[in-house]
């Protein structure tokens, strides 16, 4: 292990490649592509199912609204919007704490308990008979679901490297798109059960869609590995290679893999993390507004039946999902995030501009496709971008929790920007979404520029005075603050 002190008398340090030592990394006789296929086969399907049903149980209230939910519960004014938004109040409060207990409680136990709990609560939504009961169930659902997405986002970093993360996070957003499309199909089919056993169609939507989550919770307890060492499907040699893959990247030291209070506080003090938090708030306004109110928006575009509205949402989600998967793969291959965030943020802005315009229903529906095209790219890539630039676990898990908490705060606001009184064009909601997505695209454009500028300085050998005369090991402990660390742009 190197301990020599490099010559920094000229306030410069010799730049090192990010993948220091990669050429000397043994394969332990294992085909790395085969290892990746095994990880994907055993982890991704279960993770996708968990998030699919989580997102479905979270936003199916938008579909249930089309089946006399408001009438049956006597909801008036903005009570429906309050019921949607109250979920995010407790969701926000428990996101960061949930990330901090992920490792101590172990992912298999914690994530399985979350899934089992939210399944029961989501099912119980089908049995409420008053506005107060609906609010109570939504509050509890927010508490239980808070740990899932941030937990899964951090969980994927246990197995995948920074060159592979955007595509795997992408699978979560494909799950959200699947939930959106599946929600429409299921709601259409389940809605036909209206009157069976004396229950309205909207009640059956909650009851039936909540049950698979309970089963998934049990399955996750037995099949979800806690980390590489507990991956039952890997051989000892494959586990060695899987661990060695993470050590290829600069800043991944023994202490960096452990949680520390200092690293946690470093996330709160880092202005870059807060920039990502503000950006995530902007793009999540788009995510939650679009996902929850797309059926309402489409209903305002013409004289559609409930079945037609549900079916018309599916192509939008499909386009969004396929676009994200393609560009997430390209983003991982090029190790570039910012350019895609800016470009696809601009596409969503154009889409909202079309929705605001005084045009025909067909043109407005085309606008929905434009919004969906940029939606998952600008929401999903930053959730891989920030962890990529946080090599120390404590800072990474805290920063990611902060990012998601800030983003989900948009869920409270987005619930109120599409009131039925603004139909059929919903100009205020679409204008707010346009503005915030545009803001986020500008923020990500700035971060792209800033990271590239710092990388260039570090390539030229510049180092802060406080980091002069530090050994190689001491520099590595600095994480992303080290002059030898290179940011993903």
N, C-alpha and C positions, 0 to 999 in steps of 0.2 A: 504494500500500500504506500503510495507516494507521500512523502512528508517534506520534501525539499521546498524551500521558499522561493518562488519565482522572482525574477528581477522586475520590480515595478517602479524603479526609481524615476521613470519618465511618465508616471501615472498611466501606464498602459499595461495590458496583460495579453499574453498570446491567446488568441481565440482557439477554442477547441470545437470539434464537431459535436452536435447534439448526441449522436449515437456513439459516444466514446466507448471504446472497448468492444464494439459490436463484432469487429472482425475476428476477435479472439474468443468469442463466445462459442463454447462447444454445443453441439446439437444433441449430445447424449444418445446418438444413434436413432434419433426420432425425426421423422419428416414433419417439418413445421406446418406445412399446408394440411397434412392429415390431422395434426393437433388442433388446428383452427376449425376444421370440419367437425371434430368431436365436441369442442366447446360450443360451437353454434348449434349442433344437433341436440345437446342436452340442456343448454341454458336458454337460448333464444325462444323456442316455442312456449316454454312455461312462462317466461317473462312477458312475452307478447299476450298470452291469454290473460294473465293477471291484469295487465294494464288495459286490455280491451274491455274486460267486464267492469273494471274500476271506472273507466271513463264512461262506459255505457250507463252504469248505475248513477253516475253523477249528472249526466246531461239528459237522461231519458225523460226528465220532467218537461223538457221542451216538446217532446212527442206526445206525452200524456196530456198536455194542454189542448191538443187538437181533439181529444175524446171526452169533452164535457167535464174536465177536472175542476175548472173554476166554478162552474155551475153547481156541481155536486157539493163542493166544500163551501159554497157561498162566498167566494173570494171577490172582493170589490176593489176598485181603485188600483193602487200599485202593490196590493198584497201578494200577487203572484211574483212580482219582481223581488219583493222582500224575501219570499221563500227561497228563491233562487240564490240571492246574494248572501243570506245568512249562513249558508254552508261555508262560504269562504272566510268568515270571521274566525271560526274555530280552526279551520284548515290552516290559516296563516299562523295562528298562535303556536301550533304544534309542529310545523314543518322543520325548523332548525333543530329543536330538541330531539325530534325523531331521528334526524341524521346522526346526532351525537351518540345515540344509544344503539345504533345499528350493529356495530361490532360487539359491544359488551353483551347484548342480548342474543346475538348471532342472527344472521339473515333468515335462516330457515325457520326459526321460532317466531321471530318478530314479523316478518312478511307474511307468514302463514296465519298468524293471529289476526293481522290486519285484514286479510282477505276473508277469513271466516267471520270476523266481526261485521265488516261492512255488508257482507252478503245477507246476514240476518237483519241488519238495520234497514237495508234497501228493500228487502221483502216486506218488512213491517210498514213501509210507506203505503203499501196497498191497502192497509187496514185503518188508516186515519179517517176521522169523520169531522174534523174541524180545522180551522186555520191554525189554532194554537198547537194542536197535535202535529200538524205538518211542520211547523217551525221547530218544534222539539226534535223531531226525527232528523231534520236537515242539520240542526246544530250538532247532534251526536254523530251523524254521518261525516261531518267535517273533521271532527276529532279523530275518528278511526281511519279515515282515508288519508290524512295528512302525511303519514310517513311513507306511503307507497311510492309515488313517483320520484321524490328526491332520494329515497332509499334505493330504488332500482337504478337510478342514474349513477349513484356512487358505487353500487354493487357491481355494475358492469366494469368499472375501473379495476376491480380486483382481478379480472381475467383478461382484459384487453388492453393493448398499448395505445398510445396517443394516435398512432397511424391507423388504428382500427375503430376508434371510439365513435366517430360521427355516424358511421353506417349502423353501428349497433344501437346507438341512441335513436337513430332513424327508425329502427324497428318499433320503438315505443310509439313514435308518431304515426307510423303506419297503423299501429294498433288503434290509435285515436281515430284515424280515418276509417278504419274498419268498423269501429264502434259507431261512428256517425252513420255510415252506410247501413250497417247491420241494424242499428237502432231504427232506421226508417222502415226497413223490411219487416223486422220483428213487430214493430208497432202496428204496421198495416195488418199483419196476420193476427196478432194477439188482439187487436182492436175489434176483430170480428167476433170475439168471445163475449162481447157486450151482452149483459143480461144473464149469463150462465151463473148458476148458484146465487143469483141476485146481485152480482157484482158488475159494476160498470167496466167498460173496456180499459179505461185508464188504470183501474186497480189491478187488473190482470197483467198489464204491462210491468208494473213494479214487482208484483209477486213472482212472475215467471222469470223475469230478467235478473232478479236477485238470487235465485236458487243456485245457478252455476258457480257463483262466487264462493258459496259455502263449500261446495265440493272442491274447488280449486285450493281453498285454504288447507284442506286435509292433504291433498296431493302435494302441495308445496312443502309441507312439513317433512315429507319423506323423500322428495326428489330434488329439492333445491339445495345445492352444496353451499356451505358457508364461505369457502375460499378455495384456493387451489389445493391446499393440503387435504381438504375434506371432499375433494371431487372424486367420488367413488368410481367414476367411469374412466379415470386416467391411471395409467401405469406409473410406477415410481420414476421411470425415466422421463415420461411425459410431464410429470409434475416438476421435475428438475428444470426441464426446458421452459415450461410455462412460467416458473419463477425467474429464470435467467432472462427471459424476454423483457421483463420490467426493468431489470438492472442495467439494460443497455442504455437507458436514457439518463442524461446528466441530471443530477440533483436527487435521484432516487437512491438515497442512502438507507442504512439500517434504521436510523432515527426518523427518517422521513416517512417510513411506513407505519409509524406509530402515532397515535393521537397525543397532542400536547396542548396545554393551555396557551403557550406562547404562539403556536401556529394558529390556534383559533383566534386569538386577539389580532394576529397579523392580518387576517381576512377582514376584520372590522375596520382596521386602520388603512387598508389599501384603497386608494381612490379608484383604481381600475375595477375593483370588485363592485363598487357603488355605481360606476358607469354602466356596467353590465346589468345591475339591478334596475336602473332607470330604463334601459333599453328593453329589458324583459317585461317591465310593466306595460310599455307601449305595445309590444307584439302580442302579449297575452290578452290585451283588450280585444285584439283581432281574433285570437283563438277562441276565447269564451263567448264573445259576442256572436261570432260566426257559427260556432258549433251548437250553441243553445238556441239561437234565433233564426237559423237558416230556414227551417220550415215556416216560421212566421214571415220572413222576408219573401219567400217564394209565394206564399199565400196572397201577399199583397201585389204580386205581379200580374195576376189574372184571375179568371173564374175557374179555380181548380177544385176538384174533390179532395178529400183528405188523403185518399189512396194515391192520387196523382202527385200531391205535394210530397209525400214520403218517397215516392219513386224518383221524383225530380232531384232530390238531394243526393242520390247515390252517385251519379256521374261526376258531380263536383268533388266529392270526397275521393273518388277513384283518381281523378286527375291530380289532385293535391298529393296523394300518397305516392303515386308513381313518379311524379316530378321530384319529390324529396328523396326517394331512394336512389334515383339516378344521380342527382347532384351531391348527395351525401357520399356516395361511392367516389365520385370525382374529387370531392373535397378531401377525402382521406388520402387519395392517391397523390394529390398535389400539395397536401398539407396547407391549404388556403381556405379560410373561412370568411373573411371580411368581404371579399369581392362578391361572393354569392349572396351574402346577407343584403348588400346594397342593391344588387341587380333585382333580386326577387322581392325585396321590400318595395322597390319602385313599381314592379308589376302589380303588386297588391294595391298600391296607391292609385294606379291607373284604373284598376278594377272598381275601387270605391268611387272614383270619379265618374265612371260609367253608370253606377247605381244611382248616383246623385242626379245625373243628367235627366232632362225631360225627354225620355226616349221610349220606344216600344217595349213591350214585355220581353220580346226575344232578345233585344239588345241588353236589357237589364239581366236576363238570365246568363248571357255571355259574360257580363260583369262578375257574376257569381263565380264563374270558371276562372277568371283572371285573379280574383281574390284568393281562390283556393290554390292556384298555381304557386303563388308566393307564400301562402300561409305557413306550411310546415317547414319550408326552408328557413325562413327568417325567425321562426319560433324555435326550431330544433337545433340548428347549427351552433348558436351561442351556448347552448347547454353542453356541447362538446368542446367548444372553444375555450371557455373559462377553465374547466378542469385540465385541459391540455397545458395551460399556462400556470398551473399550480401543482408542482411535483410533490409537495409535502402533503401527506394525507390530512392532517388536522386543518390546514388552511383550505385544502380542496373541498373537504366535506362541509366545512362551515360556509365557504364562499358559495358553493352550489346551493346550500340550504337558503342562504340570503337571497340568491338570485331567484330561486323558485318562489320564495315567500313574497318578494317584491312583485314578481310576475302575477302570482295568484291574487294579489290585492286588486288587480284589474278585474277579477271576477266579480267583485262587489259592485264596481262602477258599471261594468258592461251589462249587468242585470237591469239597469235603469235607463239605458240609452235607446232601448227599442220598445217604448210603450205602445200599446195598441192604438192609442189616439194619434200617433204619428204615421199610421198606415195611410195609403199603401206604399209610399216611397221611403219612409223612415229616414228623412234627410239628416236629422240631428245625429242619430246613431251612426250612420254611414260617414258623416263628416267628422265626427269625433274619432272614429276608427282610422279614417284616412290621415288625420293630423298626427295621431300617436304612432302609427306605423311609419309615417314619414320621419318623425322625430327619431324613432329607433334606427331607421336606416342611416340617418346622419350620424348618430352615435357610433354605430358599428363601422361606418366609413372612417370616422376619426380614430377609432381604436386600431383599425387596420393600418392607417398611416402611422400612428404612434408606435405600434409594435415593430413595424418595418424600419422606422427611424432608429429605434433603440438597437435592433439587431445589427443595423449598419454600423452604429457607433461601436458596438461590441466587436464586430468583425475587424474594425480598425484598431482595436486593442485598448480602448478607453476604459477606465475603471474609476469608481468613486474613491476619494481619498480614504474613507473609512475602511475600504476593503484592501488597501495596500498592505503588503507584507504578510498576507494570510497564506497559509499552506493550501495545497490542493484539496485536502480533506476539509479544511475550514471553509473554503470557497464552495464546495459541494453542499455543505450544510445550509448555505444561504438560500437554497431553492431558486425561485425565479429571480431573486435579487442578485444572484451570482453573475459576474461579467462573462462567465462561460456558458450560461444558459441562453438558449435561443427560443424566442417566443414563436408560437404558431401564429401566422398572420391570416 
